[in-house]
Amino acid sequence: MPPHRPVGDDDAGPIRSEPGSLLEHVPVAVFGIDDRVRICWWGPGARHLFGYDAPEALAGPAARLFPEEPVPPGDLPPAALLVERARTLGYWRGRMPVRHRDGTVFPCGFRVFPVAGPGGGSVVLGLASRSKELDRVKTNLSFLDALFETCPIGLVMLDQDLRYVHLNQALAAMDGLSVQDHLGRRTDEVMLTHDGGAFRDLLESVARGGRTVVGTLVGLRTSGLPDRDQVRSVSLFPLSGAVGTGRGVGGLFIDVTDRERAILDATAARQRLQLLDRATARIGTTLDVDVTARELVEAAVPDFCDAAVVELVRWADERAPFDPALPLVTRRIAHLTTLPPPAPELVGGMETITYPPGSGIHDMLSTGRPLCVAVDEEFTNRTVTHQQRARLLLESGLACITIAPLVARGTVQGLAMFGRSAARPAFDEADLSLAGELASRAALSLDNARLYSRVRDISLTLQRALLPTAPAAGPYVELAHRYLPGSHITEVGGDWYDAIALPGDRVALVVGDVMGHGVPAAAAMGRLRITAEAVARHTPEPEALLTELDAAARDTGIEFATCLYLVYDPHTGRARIANAGHPPLLVRHPDGTVETVGEVLGVPLGVGGVPFASMDVELPEGSVLALYTDGLVETRDRDLDAGIAALARELGSAGAAGSLEAAADHVLARMLPDSATDDTVLVLARVHRTA
């Protein structure tokens, strides 16, 4: 630009105020005055404020911008005064009357300061706005400042991503967080609703589409007050964005919790139902007492309480009625807490606990209903006999405890205790009802597990009583035998085995499997074993013995059973084998090779109508026979043929001359999974010949 060339709005191009900025509401005139008090720069705002186009204003005297009034002696005209103040003070602001091109006079606010001009000189740059516009904006800003400072209604400004930009102290107090802790966080990180995202969708619709919302009711909790239910009346409106930013949301929040107790109660009820649904889905997934108790405390903490324990009562006589005059002994089987020490030591210590007569536990069992008690010295003196535990309880941070009975089928199984700290609301009647419902559902699962464990123990005891403890193998057969029941989840099966000494130094080996589980299978197994032992001494042929067992099975109602029976004669070194649908015999020869003897395979016992056959096999000195049930070779991930092949490999690698006990342990360790689901029998027999 050539030196001293006046600059006007034609040179400035299409200058506009930034959308959404303060200049949109307060027009500002920008102009420049040179050393001769003439106009040398004229912005578009100056044309709007004073009425002169750039060609008309530039190079003209700046005095035309002010009223023609007499100037007292010693004073400077207004235009010269602006220049003098700017050069003398460096920056000056004040108000002066100005004159529009049409002759109208009105007050304006000025800001003037010198800037470097072309050719090394300086120019006084002036900014001017109508005084009434400035006053209006200042009043509005003052009002907004006062509103954010003193208004009891919660006020907030959110950006387009629904993050906090500005809020007042009233809203911060409602949320239980400081103003600073809000800034930059999303609303769903602070306001926690249980409406499936409806409130978030509402905010996004206002930010996106500009829809205004007035007085909608929202039930929520906040991250600062997570245990306090609130209902708020919410009004939302769009905010225009500044340059380079999107639209935002303004909001007004009024706490109407007391007025809208019905909504609050509905929100709390919905949360309780959700908790109960989650608990129902996760409690009782197994027939294991300890697992079920652990599922109960995990369902309750932290959604319902801060600490929970489950205890089973040790009744002297389950059939006797509860006597409140006697001490109560329990065994703690599950516990969980989110509180800091010493709470973990309190809930996790002392597996066996004794409650004296008159304790809070006795009060609860006397009524049979959940009971809420305050954690204070009166409660600890009545309930906790151990002084160290009483001190831990008082220092644990727990403020109240709800005790609920575990009752199923009319029998008190135990109790569940749920504790809350002072940071949570105390348990109310609805909470007591929920605690009772949780305990009731867990009690039924616990009782199912208890009854199952009892039946399983009976079945296992019966089966072990019916199995031989020291089979009579004689001097020419060495034996190693194993019986392993299935996992705790499955019932005891009908697997059995025996070794029977026969006349002429012969030895009979038998292994079988009765279809089914539990006491019936164990009883059926006992019948077949006793029958086999009785018949073997008088029936020399294996196929004839299986015929007798088949008849016995049909007579006693056994529908399906398998059996492998062989008779070994040490004088000839031969064995005669008959099979009723059972996995085949494996023979490990002295050279380590393993042979499957499975040519003869008859129908299972209990079917009837089909004769059994037998076969002879020669057994070299020192051969090892493997008799087993399908639980050893068949699993969900391995079929029967693959399992038999795997057993043959393990039997071959167990060592031909080694200990049979070690070989049995080796085979079981390699063949059985960590959690076998079926019973397993393994009998290893090393045969010898007479001299």
VENTA-V189038 format. One record per residue. N is the residue number from 1. RES is the residue in three letters. SS is DSSP state (@ for helix, = for strand, . for the rest). D_LAST is the distance of its C-alpha to the last C-alpha in Angstrom with 1 decimal. Layout:
N & RES & SS & D_LAST
N & RES & SS & D_LAST
This chain:
1 & MET & . & 129.2
2 & PRO & . & 132.7
3 & PRO & . & 134.0
4 & HIS & . & 135.9
5 & ARG & . & 135.0
6 & PRO & . & 134.9
7 & VAL & = & 131.6
8 & GLY & . & 131.5
9 & ASP & @ & 129.1
10 & ASP & @ & 129.5
11 & ASP & @ & 127.7
12 & ALA & @ & 125.0
13 & GLY & . & 123.7
14 & PRO & . & 122.3
15 & ILE & . & 121.4
16 & ARG & . & 119.9
17 & SER & . & 118.8
18 & GLU & . & 115.0
19 & PRO & . & 113.8
20 & GLY & . & 112.9
21 & SER & . & 114.5
22 & LEU & @ & 117.2
23 & LEU & @ & 119.7
24 & GLU & @ & 119.4
25 & HIS & . & 121.0
26 & VAL & . & 123.3
27 & PRO & . & 125.2
28 & VAL & . & 125.9
29 & ALA & = & 128.7
30 & VAL & = & 128.1
31 & PHE & = & 131.2
32 & GLY & = & 132.3
33 & ILE & = & 135.7
34 & ASP & . & 136.9
35 & ASP & . & 139.3
36 & ARG & . & 142.3
37 & VAL & . & 141.0
38 & ARG & = & 140.5
39 & ILE & = & 137.5
40 & CYS & = & 135.2
41 & TRP & = & 132.0
42 & TRP & = & 131.8
43 & GLY & . & 128.6
44 & PRO & @ & 128.1
45 & GLY & @ & 128.0
46 & ALA & @ & 131.4
47 & ARG & @ & 132.8
48 & HIS & @ & 131.5
49 & LEU & @ & 132.8
50 & PHE & @ & 136.3
51 & GLY & . & 137.0
52 & TYR & . & 137.8
53 & ASP & . & 136.2
54 & ALA & @ & 135.1
55 & PRO & @ & 138.0
56 & GLU & @ & 140.5
57 & ALA & @ & 138.9
58 & LEU & . & 138.0
59 & ALA & . & 140.5
60 & GLY & . & 142.5
61 & PRO & = & 143.4
62 & ALA & @ & 140.8
63 & ALA & @ & 143.7
64 & ARG & @ & 143.8
65 & LEU & @ & 140.6
66 & PHE & . & 142.4
67 & PRO & . & 145.4
68 & GLU & . & 148.8
69 & GLU & . & 149.9
70 & PRO & . & 152.1
71 & VAL & . & 150.4
72 & PRO & . & 151.6
73 & PRO & . & 153.0
74 & GLY & . & 150.4
75 & ASP & . & 147.5
76 & LEU & . & 145.7
77 & PRO & . & 145.5
78 & PRO & @ & 142.1
79 & ALA & @ & 140.7
80 & ALA & @ & 141.8
81 & LEU & @ & 140.4
82 & LEU & @ & 137.0
83 & VAL & @ & 137.2
84 & GLU & @ & 138.4
85 & ARG & @ & 135.8
86 & ALA & @ & 133.0
87 & ARG & @ & 134.1
88 & THR & @ & 135.0
89 & LEU & @ & 132.0
90 & GLY & . & 129.4
91 & TYR & . & 128.4
92 & TRP & = & 130.5
93 & ARG & = & 130.1
94 & GLY & = & 132.7
95 & ARG & = & 134.5
96 & MET & = & 137.7
97 & PRO & = & 139.6
98 & VAL & = & 139.5
99 & ARG & = & 141.5
100 & HIS & . & 140.1
101 & ARG & . & 141.8
102 & ASP & . & 143.4
103 & GLY & . & 144.9
104 & THR & . & 142.5
105 & VAL & = & 141.9
106 & PHE & = & 138.6
107 & PRO & = & 136.7
108 & CYS & = & 133.7
109 & GLY & = & 131.2
110 & PHE & = & 131.1
111 & ARG & = & 128.6
112 & VAL & = & 130.1
113 & PHE & = & 128.9
114 & PRO & = & 129.7
115 & VAL & = & 127.6
116 & ALA & = & 128.0
117 & GLY & . & 130.2
118 & PRO & @ & 130.9
119 & GLY & @ & 132.7
120 & GLY & @ & 131.6
121 & GLY & . & 133.6
122 & SER & = & 132.3
123 & VAL & = & 132.4
124 & VAL & = & 132.3
125 & LEU & = & 129.6
126 & GLY & = & 130.3
127 & LEU & = & 128.2
128 & ALA & = & 130.0
129 & SER & = & 129.1
130 & ARG & = & 131.1
131 & SER & @ & 131.2
132 & LYS & @ & 130.5
133 & GLU & @ & 127.3
134 & LEU & @ & 126.1
135 & ASP & @ & 127.0
136 & ARG & @ & 125.2
137 & VAL & @ & 122.0
138 & LYS & @ & 122.3
139 & THR & @ & 122.7
140 & ASN & @ & 119.7
141 & LEU & @ & 117.5
142 & SER & @ & 118.7
143 & PHE & @ & 118.0
144 & LEU & @ & 114.5
145 & ASP & @ & 113.8
146 & ALA & @ & 115.1
147 & LEU & @ & 113.1
148 & PHE & @ & 109.8
149 & GLU & @ & 110.6
150 & THR & @ & 111.8
151 & CYS & . & 110.9
152 & PRO & . & 108.6
153 & ILE & . & 107.1
154 & GLY & = & 104.1
155 & LEU & = & 105.2
156 & VAL & = & 103.0
157 & MET & = & 103.2
158 & LEU & = & 100.2
159 & ASP & . & 99.8
160 & GLN & . & 98.7
161 & ASP & . & 95.0
162 & LEU & . & 95.7
163 & ARG & = & 95.4
164 & TYR & = & 97.6
165 & VAL & = & 100.7
166 & HIS & = & 103.0
167 & LEU & = & 102.9
168 & ASN & . & 104.8
169 & GLN & @ & 103.7
170 & ALA & @ & 103.9
171 & LEU & @ & 101.1
172 & ALA & @ & 99.1
173 & ALA & @ & 99.4
174 & MET & @ & 98.2
175 & ASP & @ & 95.1
176 & GLY & . & 94.4
177 & LEU & . & 94.4
178 & SER & . & 97.0
179 & VAL & @ & 99.2
180 & GLN & @ & 97.6
181 & ASP & @ & 94.1
182 & HIS & @ & 95.1
183 & LEU & = & 96.6
184 & GLY & . & 94.5
185 & ARG & . & 92.0
186 & ARG & = & 91.6
187 & THR & @ & 92.8
188 & ASP & @ & 89.3
189 & GLU & @ & 88.0
190 & VAL & @ & 90.5
191 & MET & = & 91.3
192 & LEU & = & 88.1
193 & THR & = & 88.7
194 & HIS & . & 86.4
195 & ASP & . & 88.3
196 & GLY & . & 86.0
197 & GLY & . & 88.2
198 & ALA & @ & 91.4
199 & PHE & @ & 93.4
200 & ARG & @ & 92.2
201 & ASP & @ & 93.2
202 & LEU & @ & 96.6
203 & LEU & @ & 97.2
204 & GLU & @ & 96.2
205 & SER & @ & 98.6
206 & VAL & @ & 101.4
207 & ALA & @ & 100.6
208 & ARG & @ & 100.3
209 & GLY & @ & 102.9
210 & GLY & . & 105.4
211 & ARG & . & 105.2
212 & THR & . & 106.6
213 & VAL & = & 104.7
214 & VAL & = & 106.6
215 & GLY & = & 105.2
216 & THR & = & 101.7
217 & LEU & = & 99.4
218 & VAL & = & 96.0
219 & GLY & = & 93.4
220 & LEU & = & 91.4
221 & ARG & = & 89.8
222 & THR & = & 90.2
223 & SER & . & 87.9
224 & GLY & . & 90.1
225 & LEU & . & 90.0
226 & PRO & . & 86.7
227 & ASP & . & 86.7
228 & ARG & . & 90.3
229 & ASP & . & 91.2
230 & GLN & = & 94.6
231 & VAL & = & 96.8
232 & ARG & = & 99.3
233 & SER & = & 102.3
234 & VAL & = & 102.0
235 & SER & = & 104.7
236 & LEU & = & 104.0
237 & PHE & = & 106.4
238 & PRO & = & 106.1
239 & LEU & = & 107.2
240 & SER & . & 108.7
241 & GLY & . & 106.8
242 & ALA & . & 108.4
243 & VAL & . & 108.5
244 & GLY & . & 105.1
245 & THR & . & 103.3
246 & GLY & . & 102.5
247 & ARG & . & 103.7
248 & GLY & = & 102.6
249 & VAL & = & 102.7
250 & GLY & = & 104.8
251 & GLY & = & 103.8
252 & LEU & = & 105.1
253 & PHE & = & 102.7
254 & ILE & = & 103.8
255 & ASP & = & 101.5
256 & VAL & . & 102.0
257 & THR & . & 98.8
258 & ASP & . & 100.7
259 & ARG & . & 102.7
260 & GLU & . & 99.8
261 & ARG & @ & 97.3
262 & ALA & @ & 96.2
263 & ILE & @ & 95.0
264 & LEU & @ & 93.3
265 & ASP & @ & 91.6
266 & ALA & @ & 90.5
267 & THR & @ & 89.1
268 & ALA & @ & 87.2
269 & ALA & @ & 85.9
270 & ARG & @ & 84.8
271 & GLN & @ & 82.9
272 & ARG & @ & 81.2
273 & LEU & @ & 80.2
274 & GLN & @ & 78.8
275 & LEU & @ & 76.8
276 & LEU & @ & 75.5
277 & ASP & @ & 74.5
278 & ARG & @ & 72.6
279 & ALA & @ & 70.9
280 & THR & @ & 70.0
281 & ALA & @ & 68.3
282 & ARG & @ & 66.2
283 & ILE & . & 65.4
284 & GLY & . & 62.4
285 & THR & . & 60.5
286 & THR & . & 57.1
287 & LEU & . & 55.8
288 & ASP & . & 55.3
289 & VAL & @ & 57.7
290 & ASP & @ & 58.0
291 & VAL & @ & 58.7
292 & THR & @ & 61.3
293 & ALA & @ & 63.1
294 & ARG & @ & 63.2
295 & GLU & @ & 64.6
296 & LEU & @ & 67.4
297 & VAL & @ & 68.6
298 & GLU & @ & 68.4
299 & ALA & @ & 70.6
300 & ALA & @ & 73.1
301 & VAL & = & 73.4
302 & PRO & . & 75.8
303 & ASP & . & 77.5
304 & PHE & . & 78.2
305 & CYS & = & 77.8
306 & ASP & . & 77.0
307 & ALA & = & 74.1
308 & ALA & = & 71.7
309 & VAL & = & 68.9
310 & VAL & = & 66.7
311 & GLU & = & 65.5
312 & LEU & = & 63.4
313 & VAL & = & 64.5
314 & ARG & . & 62.1
315 & TRP & . & 63.2
316 & ALA & . & 62.3
317 & ASP & . & 62.7
318 & GLU & . & 63.2
319 & ARG & . & 64.9
320 & ALA & . & 67.5
321 & PRO & . & 70.8
322 & PHE & . & 71.8
323 & ASP & . & 73.5
324 & PRO & . & 75.9
325 & ALA & . & 76.1
326 & LEU & . & 72.5
327 & PRO & . & 71.1
328 & LEU & = & 69.2
329 & VAL & = & 65.9
330 & THR & = & 64.9
331 & ARG & = & 62.2
332 & ARG & = & 63.5
333 & ILE & = & 61.3
334 & ALA & = & 63.6
335 & HIS & = & 66.6
336 & LEU & = & 68.8
337 & THR & = & 72.2
338 & THR & . & 74.5
339 & LEU & . & 76.6
340 & PRO & . & 76.5
341 & PRO & . & 75.2
342 & PRO & . & 75.0
343 & ALA & @ & 74.3
344 & PRO & @ & 70.7
345 & GLU & @ & 69.9
346 & LEU & @ & 71.5
347 & VAL & @ & 69.6
348 & GLY & @ & 66.3
349 & GLY & . & 66.0
350 & MET & . & 64.7
351 & GLU & . & 62.1
352 & THR & = & 62.8
353 & ILE & = & 66.5
354 & THR & = & 68.5
355 & TYR & = & 71.9
356 & PRO & . & 74.2
357 & PRO & . & 76.2
358 & GLY & . & 79.4
359 & SER & . & 77.8
360 & GLY & @ & 78.6
361 & ILE & @ & 75.2
362 & HIS & @ & 76.1
363 & ASP & @ & 79.4
364 & MET & @ & 77.7
365 & LEU & @ & 75.1
366 & SER & @ & 78.0
367 & THR & @ & 79.8
368 & GLY & . & 76.8
369 & ARG & . & 78.7
370 & PRO & . & 78.7
371 & LEU & = & 80.7
372 & CYS & = & 82.4
373 & VAL & = & 83.0
374 & ALA & = & 84.8
375 & VAL & . & 82.9
376 & ASP & . & 85.0
377 & GLU & @ & 84.8
378 & GLU & @ & 85.4
379 & PHE & @ & 82.3
380 & THR & @ & 80.1
381 & ASN & @ & 81.3
382 & ARG & @ & 80.3
383 & THR & @ & 77.1
384 & VAL & . & 75.4
385 & THR & . & 74.4
386 & HIS & . & 73.0
387 & GLN & @ & 76.0
388 & GLN & @ & 74.4
389 & ARG & @ & 73.6
390 & ALA & @ & 77.1
391 & ARG & @ & 78.6
392 & LEU & @ & 76.4
393 & LEU & @ & 77.5
394 & LEU & @ & 81.2
395 & GLU & @ & 80.7
396 & SER & . & 78.5
397 & GLY & . & 81.4
398 & LEU & = & 80.7
399 & ALA & = & 83.9
400 & CYS & = & 82.7
401 & ILE & = & 79.4
402 & THR & = & 78.8
403 & ILE & = & 76.1
404 & ALA & = & 74.7
405 & PRO & = & 72.3
406 & LEU & = & 69.1
407 & VAL & = & 69.4
408 & ALA & = & 67.3
409 & ARG & . & 67.2
410 & GLY & . & 69.3
411 & THR & = & 67.0
412 & VAL & = & 67.9
413 & GLN & = & 65.0
414 & GLY & = & 66.7
415 & LEU & = & 69.6
416 & ALA & = & 70.7
417 & MET & = & 73.3
418 & PHE & = & 75.4
419 & GLY & = & 77.7
420 & ARG & = & 80.7
421 & SER & = & 82.6
422 & ALA & . & 86.4
423 & ALA & . & 86.6
424 & ARG & . & 85.7
425 & PRO & . & 87.8
426 & ALA & . & 86.7
427 & PHE & . & 84.7
428 & ASP & . & 87.0
429 & GLU & @ & 86.6
430 & ALA & @ & 85.2
431 & ASP & @ & 82.7
432 & LEU & @ & 81.6
433 & SER & @ & 81.1
434 & LEU & @ & 79.0
435 & ALA & @ & 76.9
436 & GLY & @ & 76.3
437 & GLU & @ & 75.4
438 & LEU & @ & 72.9
439 & ALA & @ & 71.4
440 & SER & @ & 71.3
441 & ARG & @ & 69.5
442 & ALA & @ & 67.0
443 & ALA & @ & 66.4
444 & LEU & @ & 65.4
445 & SER & @ & 62.8
446 & LEU & @ & 61.6
447 & ASP & @ & 61.3
448 & ASN & @ & 59.4
449 & ALA & @ & 57.0
450 & ARG & @ & 56.8
451 & LEU & @ & 56.1
452 & TYR & @ & 53.5
453 & SER & @ & 51.7
454 & ARG & @ & 51.8
455 & VAL & @ & 50.4
456 & ARG & @ & 47.7
457 & ASP & @ & 46.7
458 & ILE & @ & 46.5
459 & SER & @ & 44.4
460 & LEU & @ & 42.0
461 & THR & @ & 41.8
462 & LEU & @ & 41.1
463 & GLN & @ & 38.5
464 & ARG & @ & 36.6
465 & ALA & @ & 36.9
466 & LEU & @ & 35.3
467 & LEU & . & 32.4
468 & PRO & . & 29.2
469 & THR & . & 29.2
470 & ALA & . & 25.6
471 & PRO & . & 23.6
472 & ALA & . & 20.8
473 & ALA & . & 17.7
474 & GLY & . & 15.0
475 & PRO & . & 12.0
476 & TYR & . & 10.5
477 & VAL & = & 13.9
478 & GLU & = & 16.2
479 & LEU & = & 19.9
480 & ALA & = & 23.3
481 & HIS & = & 26.2
482 & ARG & = & 30.0
483 & TYR & = & 33.1
484 & LEU & = & 36.4
485 & PRO & . & 39.6
486 & GLY & . & 42.3
487 & SER & . & 45.4
488 & HIS & . & 48.0
489 & ILE & . & 50.2
490 & THR & . & 47.8
491 & GLU & . & 46.7
492 & VAL & . & 43.2
493 & GLY & . & 41.3
494 & GLY & = & 38.9
495 & ASP & = & 35.5
496 & TRP & = & 32.5
497 & TYR & = & 28.7
498 & ASP & = & 26.1
499 & ALA & = & 22.4
500 & ILE & = & 21.8
501 & ALA & = & 19.0
502 & LEU & . & 18.9
503 & PRO & . & 17.8
504 & GLY & . & 14.5
505 & ASP & . & 12.7
506 & ARG & . & 14.7
507 & VAL & = & 16.8
508 & ALA & = & 20.3
509 & LEU & = & 22.0
510 & VAL & = & 25.7
511 & VAL & = & 28.6
512 & GLY & = & 32.3
513 & ASP & = & 35.9
514 & VAL & = & 39.0
515 & MET & . & 42.2
516 & GLY & . & 44.8
517 & HIS & . & 45.2
518 & GLY & @ & 46.1
519 & VAL & @ & 45.8
520 & PRO & @ & 45.7
521 & ALA & @ & 42.7
522 & ALA & @ & 40.8
523 & ALA & @ & 41.6
524 & ALA & @ & 40.5
525 & MET & @ & 37.2
526 & GLY & @ & 36.7
527 & ARG & @ & 37.5
528 & LEU & @ & 34.9
529 & ARG & @ & 32.1
530 & ILE & @ & 32.8
531 & THR & @ & 33.1
532 & ALA & @ & 29.8
533 & GLU & @ & 28.0
534 & ALA & @ & 29.8
535 & VAL & @ & 29.4
536 & ALA & @ & 25.7
537 & ARG & . & 24.6
538 & HIS & . & 26.8
539 & THR & . & 26.7
540 & PRO & . & 23.4
541 & GLU & . & 25.0
542 & PRO & @ & 25.7
543 & GLU & @ & 29.1
544 & ALA & @ & 30.2
545 & LEU & @ & 29.4
546 & LEU & @ & 31.6
547 & THR & @ & 34.3
548 & GLU & @ & 34.4
549 & LEU & @ & 34.6
550 & ASP & @ & 37.4
551 & ALA & @ & 39.3
552 & ALA & @ & 38.9
553 & ALA & @ & 40.2
554 & ARG & @ & 43.2
555 & ASP & @ & 44.0
556 & THR & . & 44.1
557 & GLY & . & 46.0
558 & ILE & . & 43.3
559 & GLU & . & 44.7
560 & PHE & . & 42.0
561 & ALA & = & 38.4
562 & THR & = & 35.4
563 & CYS & = & 31.8
564 & LEU & = & 28.4
565 & TYR & = & 25.7
566 & LEU & = & 22.1
567 & VAL & = & 19.2
568 & TYR & = & 15.6
569 & ASP & = & 12.9
570 & PRO & . & 9.3
571 & HIS & . & 8.4
572 & THR & . & 10.8
573 & GLY & . & 11.1
574 & ARG & = & 14.8
575 & ALA & = & 17.5
576 & ARG & = & 20.8
577 & ILE & = & 23.7
578 & ALA & = & 27.3
579 & ASN & = & 30.1
580 & ALA & = & 33.5
581 & GLY & . & 35.5
582 & HIS & . & 33.3
583 & PRO & . & 32.6
584 & PRO & . & 29.6
585 & LEU & = & 26.0
586 & LEU & = & 25.3
587 & VAL & = & 21.9
588 & ARG & = & 21.6
589 & HIS & . & 19.4
590 & PRO & . & 17.9
591 & ASP & . & 21.1
592 & GLY & . & 23.3
593 & THR & . & 24.7
594 & VAL & = & 25.2
595 & GLU & = & 25.4
596 & THR & = & 27.5
597 & VAL & = & 26.2
598 & GLY & . & 29.5
599 & GLU & . & 30.4
600 & VAL & . & 30.5
601 & LEU & . & 33.2
602 & GLY & = & 34.9
603 & VAL & . & 38.0
604 & PRO & . & 38.0
605 & LEU & = & 37.9
606 & GLY & . & 41.4
607 & VAL & . & 42.7
608 & GLY & . & 42.0
609 & GLY & . & 42.8
610 & VAL & . & 40.0
611 & PRO & . & 36.8
612 & PHE & . & 33.5
613 & ALA & . & 31.0
614 & SER & = & 27.3
615 & MET & = & 25.0
616 & ASP & = & 21.5
617 & VAL & = & 19.8
618 & GLU & = & 16.6
619 & LEU & . & 15.1
620 & PRO & . & 13.4
621 & GLU & . & 10.8
622 & GLY & . & 13.2
623 & SER & . & 16.0
624 & VAL & = & 18.6
625 & LEU & = & 20.5
626 & ALA & = & 24.2
627 & LEU & = & 26.0
628 & TYR & = & 29.7
629 & THR & . & 33.2
630 & ASP & @ & 36.3
631 & GLY & @ & 37.8
632 & LEU & @ & 35.4
633 & VAL & @ & 36.3
634 & GLU & . & 39.8
635 & THR & = & 43.0
636 & ARG & . & 46.7
637 & ASP & . & 46.5
638 & ARG & = & 43.2
639 & ASP & . & 42.4
640 & LEU & @ & 39.0
641 & ASP & @ & 38.0
642 & ALA & @ & 39.0
643 & GLY & @ & 37.1
644 & ILE & @ & 33.8
645 & ALA & @ & 34.3
646 & ALA & @ & 34.9
647 & LEU & @ & 31.9
648 & ALA & @ & 29.7
649 & ARG & @ & 31.4
650 & GLU & @ & 30.8
651 & LEU & @ & 27.2
652 & GLY & @ & 26.8
653 & SER & @ & 28.7
654 & ALA & . & 26.9
655 & GLY & . & 24.3
656 & ALA & . & 20.7
657 & ALA & . & 19.1
658 & GLY & . & 21.8
659 & SER & . & 22.2
660 & LEU & @ & 22.2
661 & GLU & @ & 25.2
662 & ALA & @ & 27.0
663 & ALA & @ & 26.2
664 & ALA & @ & 27.6
665 & ASP & @ & 30.7
666 & HIS & @ & 31.2
667 & VAL & @ & 31.0
668 & LEU & @ & 33.5
669 & ALA & @ & 35.8
670 & ARG & @ & 36.1
671 & MET & @ & 36.3
672 & LEU & . & 38.4
673 & PRO & . & 42.2
674 & ASP & . & 44.1
675 & SER & . & 45.4
676 & ALA & . & 42.8
677 & THR & . & 44.6
678 & ASP & . & 41.7
679 & ASP & . & 38.8
680 & THR & = & 35.4
681 & VAL & = & 31.8
682 & LEU & = & 28.8
683 & VAL & = & 25.2
684 & LEU & = & 22.5
685 & ALA & = & 18.9
686 & ARG & = & 15.9
687 & VAL & = & 12.9
688 & HIS & . & 9.2
689 & ARG & . & 6.4
690 & THR & . & 3.8
691 & ALA & . & 0.0
